[in-house]
Amino acid sequence: MGAVSLLRETDWFVPSFRETTAELWRGRPMESVILGFAGYAEGALVDRDEKSEPKRNLPVAVPVASQVLHAVGIGWGIKYSRRKRSS
């Protein structure tokens, strides 16, 4: 919780299966957590509010350490797009 509480709304959050409290802190509804643990696909849906800036929360990655690849891809994508804009 300490690390995720320092994230800004504009920061990406790429959770693993042990970060349920962090997901709740970032605004995931408890109903979504319950649906996810019960095996319903609706539990993995990312909240999209068309009127505001999209949240940068990815769905939970259950296999151990598989979320690392997603986070690295997001980081490289951000770095690449900034480099492209500055040239």
GISULCOR-V372976 format. One record per run of one state. SS is the DSSP state (@ for helix, = for strand, . for the rest). FROM is the first residue (numbers start at 1). TO is the last residue. If there is no record, write none. Layout:
SS&FROM&TO  SS&FROM&TO
//
This chain:
.&1&1  @&2&5  .&6&12  =&13&13  .&14&15  =&16&16  .&17&19  @&20&25  .&26&29  @&30&37  .&38&40  @&41&44  .&45&56  =&57&57  .&58&60  =&61&61  .&62&66  @&67&86  .&87&87
//
